[in-house]
Amino acid sequence: MTVKERLRYVSLYKWLVIVGGLGACLFSLLHLETNRLDPAFMVLAAVTLCIGSRISVQVPGVHGEITISDTLLFLTLLLYGGEAAVLLSAVEALCSSLRFSKKIDLHLFNASLMACSYFLAALAMRVSLGSSSVLLSQELSGRFILAVWVMALAQFVSNSSLIAGYQAIKHRTSCWQTWKKNYLYASVTSLASASAAAITAWLTSLVSFYAFIALLPILVAIYFTCWSYLRQNEARQQQIEQARRHVAELQESEARFRSAFDYAAIGMALVDTQGHWLQVNRSLCEITGYSEAELLARDYQAITHQEDLNAALAQMEQLLEGRMPALHLEKRYLHKQGHPVWVHWSASRVLDPATKSERLIFQLQDISDRKRAEQQLLHDAFHDGLTGLPNRALFLDHLQMAFDRVKRHQERQFAVLFLDFDRFKIINDSLGHAAGDELLIAVAKRLSSSMRPGDTIARLGGDEFTILLEEISNVNEAEEVASRLQKILEAPFNLSGNEIFTTVSIGIAWSGLGYERPDELLRDADTAMYRAKKAGSSRRVVFDRAMHSQAVSRLQLESDLRRAVERAEFVVYYQPIVALEEGQLQGFEALVRWQHPERGMVPPMQFIPVAEETGLIVEIGDQVMREACRQMKQWQQQHPELSNLQVSVNLSSRQFAQSDLLGQIRRVLADCGLDPRNLKLELTESAVMENSDKAVNLLRQIREMGIELSIDDFGTGYSSLSYLHRFPLSTLKIDRSFINEMKENEENREIVRTIVTLAKTLRMEVVAEGIETEDQLMQLRWLDCRYGQGYYFSRPVDAGAASELVGQRKNWDIILPVLPLLSREAAAQKARQYLQ
């Protein structure tokens, strides 16, 4: 049955009862003997309606109560007939319902219930034993009492059944179960009310009704006396029940405490003030490893760790003296097997109710796992996870302690060795990181076995290790240790069947230089290590003050360089490239210069390496390319006849490795409006040879744009001639180092000749750099070198001076030596003599 259907049945039942009640009232109204209604009835009705339902006495032990209203309604039925009782009960129920609810249908339902129940009660009494007037005219007999009980039972059964049926339909329960549970015991109260009414009616028949009115206060007083007695009796019963519950709770609490004490997950014990165990639970026995009997035979001091005993006794003394409410301490107990057990120990004072003596409650929670985890975390925080060596934090802590010792004992000097492996990246790249980790572990073991017990070896990260050498007399001892370590580490390592050789660069910093902080000494050892790596593999360098000054200077240079990029402090200088046969201007090489606001013009050799290392060369190169293209476009607009003039821009290896290099070049050309044929990009051999396959593809895409490509400083790198023909190059630039020593060194002259011959074979042009003298020019001319640049023609000049060269259409006079008319063989011999 759905909720909607159930509500419909409830409503139907309610209205059936209401119809029945209205019918009973209508019948009673039509058959009411009005001649029997005297002023006494009016008084009885008024008392019933005003105070009857407000006075009730709860019957202890049953679910019911005796009300004056019930008694007065039964009295009305006996004295004035069933019709009067039906109408009065309906009105009384309606008045009572108005005090508790505002629903009209509920008022009608309550009134109808009472009307139906009293109608059936009067009918049952009349059918079975006659009318009430006849019964009252007779003497008090068993027949009269039976009539009263029939009346009471009929009213009770009909009233309670109608209510139980309503509740059963509403809550979907059994009508019989509902009636038995809630209304069976109410029959007692109904019989009591009817009996009180019968006695009152019989007394009224003997005397006048007004005598009853005079007795009404006595009746009310009896009711209140009963009520008071029953309330007192109920209070006593409640007190007795509460006492019983309290005793039961105490017994249950004691049982719960005993169970909680015995089976608690933490160790618990009752201890006397002298420290003897009085009671212990099984968890405490498991924590300490002792049995209950073994613990009870000793005191807690006997199993306390000796290092924690004094602190425990001091805390216990304060607790017993009342200076602290409870004791909480982390301490160690000694397990029966001898190992320490960490516990969180809580203790509080209690009074033994039996002996009135003071006792102590101990609670012990095993925190050994937490302590081990804390120790592991502490170890991990100060040790390297791979090698197990101390890390930077712990190394600096040991270094600080060494500083403190030196302050107290000047003779106890120390040194720091900073180690970095020279070929570690190659090992990682070739054999994998797992092999690299295996190598680091092997290195850590070899270092640990080679050093004194008092020295500290740490791994700072990657392949960097540091060693603190304590109590050395001078820096020479540190150098000897470093030399010995280098020899030890040069021995091969066996990594998963692979024999690996490696070398180490070592920087040394000595405390005798007067350091104030550990990080300063570690910094300088690092600086010395980098100086050693620059000097070559397997080197060791002792730090001196000049290195620090250089490091500070370089750091300042890097900071200034970053600001220079932001402020665009770089300017472009131009060095002419000249055709050696005609002496005509063919183009310029764009060279960057830094105009520092305080230091003036900074030479490229000072800032270009720093820019390369920091990556700032990418932004600088972009600025130079953009300015050079803009300037070339301006020259072409001013001198349209020089449309073939080219500008060469150096492209660093960092720029060449950019993923968006082609897009960057296209944007620069588009922004400046320059024809790609007027731009030549110069690259170093190392830039194109680092990844030759990728370089070939990228260079071809650049050439397809119409941009010419040149290899700068050819011959100084590590290019392979077998790969050179694969690159789409247009020009080879001979490094100035070959040109400068061409006259004194015949080997250099032959190298130049070879480069020129190679370029012609590969259909490339050749540009000689660093031409400074007429003699160099003549030799290059006779070697058939096509182009050149150098101080002989012009130093690099700013844009203004370069514009003048362009405007003047500068031609350089190249005077060749005059040779007499000779045979080809003789001329060749003369040329060879001149070149020699």
Long-range contacts (C-beta under 8 A, 24 or more apart in sequence): 1-172, 6-169, 6-170, 6-172, 9-169, 10-166, 10-169, 10-170, 13-165, 13-166, 13-169, 14-105, 14-109, 14-166, 15-105, 17-109, 17-112, 17-113, 17-116, 17-162, 17-166, 18-105, 18-108, 18-109, 18-112, 19-112, 20-112, 20-116, 21-90, 21-108, 21-109, 21-111, 21-112, 21-113, 21-114, 21-115, 21-116, 22-112, 22-115, 24-86, 24-90, 24-112, 24-115, 24-116, 24-119, 25-86, 25-87, 25-90, 25-115, 27-83, 27-119, 28-82, 28-83, 28-84, 28-86, 28-87, 28-115, 28-119, 29-83, 29-87, 31-83, 32-81, 32-83, 32-84, 32-87, 33-80, 33-81, 33-83, 33-84, 36-80, 36-81, 36-84, 37-80, 37-84, 38-209, 40-209, 40-210, 40-213, 41-76, 41-79, 41-80, 41-84, 43-213, 44-72, 44-75, 44-76, 44-79, 45-76, 45-88, 47-72, 47-216, 48-72, 48-73, 48-76, 48-88, 48-92, 49-88, 49-91, 49-92, 49-95, 52-92, 53-92, 53-95, 53-96, 55-220, 55-223, 55-224, 57-223, 57-226, 57-227, 57-230, 58-230, 58-234, 59-188, 59-189, 59-192, 59-230, 60-230, 60-233, 60-234, 60-237, 62-185, 62-186, 62-188, 62-189, 63-182, 63-183, 63-185, 63-186, 64-185, 64-186, 64-187, 64-188, 64-189, 64-190, 65-189, 66-189, 66-192, 66-193, 66-196, 66-223, 67-193, 68-219, 68-220, 68-223, 69-96, 70-189, 70-190, 70-193, 70-194, 70-197, 71-193, 71-194, 71-196, 71-197, 71-200, 72-197, 73-118, 73-197, 74-148, 74-151, 74-152, 74-155, 74-193, 74-194, 74-196, 74-197, 74-198, 75-197, 75-200, 75-201, 77-118, 77-121, 77-122, 77-125, 77-132, 77-151, 77-197, 78-132, 78-135, 78-136, 78-148, 78-197, 78-198, 78-201, 79-132, 79-136, 79-201, 79-204, 79-209, 81-122, 81-131, 81-132, 81-133, 82-118, 82-119, 82-121, 82-122, 82-123, 82-125, 82-126, 82-132, 83-122, 85-118, 85-121, 85-122, 86-115, 86-118, 86-119, 86-122, 87-115, 89-114, 89-115, 89-117, 89-118, 90-114, 90-115, 109-166, 113-159, 113-162, 113-163, 114-159, 116-158, 116-159, 116-162, 117-154, 117-155, 117-156, 117-158, 117-159, 117-162, 118-155, 120-154, 120-155, 120-158, 121-151, 121-152, 121-154, 121-155, 121-158, 122-151, 123-154, 124-150, 124-151, 124-153, 124-154, 125-150, 125-151, 125-154, 132-201, 136-201, 136-202, 136-205, 137-205, 140-202, 144-198, 144-202, 145-198, 148-194, 148-195, 148-197, 148-198, 149-191, 149-194, 151-194, 152-190, 152-191, 152-193, 152-194, 152-195, 153-187, 153-190, 153-191, 155-190, 155-194, 156-186, 156-187, 156-190, 156-191, 160-186, 266-363, 266-364, 266-365, 266-366, 267-343, 267-362, 267-363, 267-364, 267-365, 267-366, 268-361, 268-362, 268-363, 268-364, 269-295, 269-300, 269-361, 269-362, 269-364, 270-359, 270-360, 270-361, 270-362, 271-300, 271-347, 271-359, 271-360, 271-361, 271-362, 272-357, 272-359, 272-360, 273-320, 273-358, 273-359, 273-360, 274-299, 275-299, 275-300, 275-301, 275-316, 278-359, 284-362, 284-364, 287-333, 287-341, 287-343, 287-364, 287-366, 288-333, 288-335, 288-336, 288-341, 289-335, 289-336, 289-337, 290-336, 294-336, 300-362, 303-333, 303-334, 304-331, 304-332, 304-333, 304-334, 305-331, 305-332, 305-333, 305-334, 305-340, 307-332, 308-332, 312-345, 316-347, 319-347, 319-348, 319-349, 319-360, 320-349, 320-358, 330-367, 333-364, 341-366, 341-368, 342-366, 342-367, 342-368, 342-370, 342-371, 343-367, 343-368, 384-458, 384-459, 386-437, 386-440, 386-441, 386-459, 387-440, 387-441, 387-443, 387-444, 387-459, 388-444, 389-444, 389-448, 389-457, 389-458, 389-459, 389-465, 390-456, 390-457, 390-458, 390-459, 391-458, 391-459, 391-460, 392-458, 392-460, 392-461, 394-458, 395-456, 395-458, 395-460, 395-466, 395-468, 395-522, 396-518, 396-519, 396-522, 398-456, 398-468, 399-456, 399-468, 399-518, 399-521, 399-522, 400-518, 402-468, 402-470, 402-511, 402-518, 403-511, 403-515, 403-517, 403-518, 406-511, 411-473, 412-470, 412-471, 413-471, 413-472, 413-473, 413-474, 413-510, 413-511, 413-512, 414-468, 414-469, 414-470, 414-471, 414-472, 414-510, 414-511, 415-468, 415-469, 415-472, 415-475, 415-477, 415-478, 415-508, 415-509, 415-510, 415-511, 416-466, 416-467, 416-468, 416-469, 416-508, 416-509, 416-521, 416-522, 416-525, 417-466, 417-467, 417-469, 417-478, 417-481, 417-482, 417-485, 417-506, 417-507, 417-508, 417-525, 418-464, 418-465, 418-466, 418-506, 418-507, 418-508, 418-509, 418-522, 418-525, 418-526, 418-528, 418-529, 419-464, 419-465, 419-466, 419-467, 419-485, 419-504, 419-505, 419-506, 419-529, 420-463, 420-464, 420-465, 420-504, 420-505, 420-506, 420-529, 420-533, 421-463, 421-502, 421-503, 421-504, 421-505, 422-502, 422-503, 422-504, 422-505, 422-533, 422-537, 422-538, 423-502, 423-503, 423-537, 424-462, 424-463, 424-502, 427-500, 427-502, 431-495, 431-498, 431-500, 435-495, 435-496, 435-498, 435-500, 436-463, 438-495, 438-496, 439-493, 439-495, 439-500, 439-502, 442-493, 442-495, 443-489, 443-493, 446-488, 446-489, 447-485, 450-484, 450-485, 450-488, 466-522, 466-525, 474-510, 474-512, 475-508, 475-510, 475-512, 475-542, 478-508, 478-510, 478-542, 479-508, 479-540, 479-542, 482-506, 482-508, 482-540, 483-540, 486-538, 486-540, 490-538, 503-537, 503-538, 504-538, 505-529, 505-532, 505-533, 505-537, 505-538, 505-539, 505-540, 506-532, 506-539, 506-540, 506-541, 507-531, 507-532, 507-540, 507-541, 507-543, 508-540, 508-541, 508-542, 508-543, 509-542, 509-543, 510-542, 510-543, 513-543, 513-545, 524-548, 527-551, 554-610, 557-606, 557-607, 557-610, 558-610, 558-614, 560-596, 561-594, 561-607, 561-610, 561-611, 561-614, 561-616, 562-614, 562-616, 564-594, 564-596, 565-616, 565-619, 565-620, 565-623, 568-623, 569-594, 569-595, 569-596, 569-597, 570-594, 570-595, 570-620, 570-623, 570-624, 571-595, 571-798, 571-799, 572-624, 572-627, 572-628, 572-631, 572-799, 573-796, 573-797, 573-798, 574-628, 574-631, 574-647, 574-796, 574-797, 574-798, 574-799, 574-802, 575-789, 575-794, 575-795, 575-796, 575-797, 576-789, 576-793, 576-794, 576-802, 576-805, 576-810, 577-646, 577-648, 577-767, 577-787, 577-788, 577-789, 578-787, 578-788, 578-789, 578-793, 578-812, 579-786, 579-787, 580-768, 580-777, 580-780, 580-781, 580-785, 580-786, 580-787, 580-788, 580-814, 581-781, 581-786, 581-814, 582-811, 582-814, 583-811, 583-812, 583-813, 583-814, 584-811, 584-812, 585-645, 585-805, 585-806, 585-809, 585-810, 585-811, 586-645, 586-646, 586-787, 587-645, 587-646, 587-647, 587-648, 587-680, 588-632, 588-645, 588-646, 588-647, 588-648, 588-802, 589-647, 589-648, 589-650, 589-682, 589-789, 589-796, 590-624, 590-625, 590-627, 590-628, 590-647, 590-648, 590-649, 590-650, 591-650, 591-796, 592-620, 592-624, 593-796, 612-652, 612-653, 612-654, 615-654, 617-652, 617-654, 617-655, 618-652, 618-654, 618-655, 618-658, 621-649, 621-650, 621-651, 621-652, 621-654, 621-655, 622-655, 622-664, 622-668, 624-649, 624-650, 625-649, 625-665, 625-668, 626-668, 626-671, 626-672, 629-668, 629-669, 629-672, 629-674, 629-679, 630-672, 630-674, 631-799, 631-802, 632-672, 632-674, 632-678, 632-679, 633-672, 633-673, 633-674, 635-803, 635-806, 636-674, 636-678, 638-803, 638-806, 638-807, 639-806, 639-807, 642-806, 642-809, 643-675, 643-678, 644-678, 645-678, 645-806, 646-677, 646-678, 646-679, 646-680, 646-708, 647-678, 647-679, 647-680, 648-680, 648-681, 648-682, 648-710, 649-679, 649-680, 649-681, 649-682, 650-681, 650-682, 650-683, 650-712, 651-681, 651-682, 651-683, 651-687, 652-684, 652-687, 653-683, 653-684, 653-686, 653-687, 653-690, 656-683, 656-687, 656-688, 656-695, 656-698, 657-687, 661-698, 662-698, 662-701, 662-702, 662-705, 665-702, 665-705, 665-707, 666-705, 675-706, 676-705, 676-706, 676-707, 677-706, 677-707, 677-708, 679-707, 679-708, 680-707, 680-708, 680-709, 680-710, 680-730, 680-731, 681-707, 681-708, 681-709, 681-710, 682-709, 682-710, 682-711, 682-712, 682-733, 683-709, 683-710, 683-711, 683-712, 684-711, 684-712, 684-713, 684-717, 685-711, 685-713, 685-714, 685-716, 685-717, 685-718, 685-719, 686-717, 686-718, 688-719, 688-727, 689-717, 689-718, 689-719, 689-720, 689-723, 692-723, 692-726, 695-727, 696-726, 696-727, 696-728, 699-727, 699-728, 699-729, 700-728, 703-728, 710-767, 713-769, 714-755, 715-751, 715-755, 721-758, 724-758, 724-762, 725-762, 729-762, 729-764, 730-764, 730-765, 731-764, 731-765, 731-766, 731-767, 732-758, 732-759, 732-764, 732-765, 732-766, 732-767, 733-766, 733-767, 733-768, 733-769, 734-766, 734-767, 734-768, 734-769, 734-785, 735-769, 735-770, 736-769, 736-770, 736-790, 737-770, 739-768, 739-769, 739-770, 739-771, 739-776, 739-780, 739-790, 740-770, 740-772, 740-776, 742-776, 742-779, 743-775, 743-776, 743-779, 746-836, 749-779, 749-783, 749-835, 752-780, 752-783, 752-785, 753-783, 756-783, 756-784, 756-785, 760-784, 777-814, 778-816, 778-817, 778-834, 779-835, 781-814, 781-816, 782-831, 782-834, 782-835, 783-835
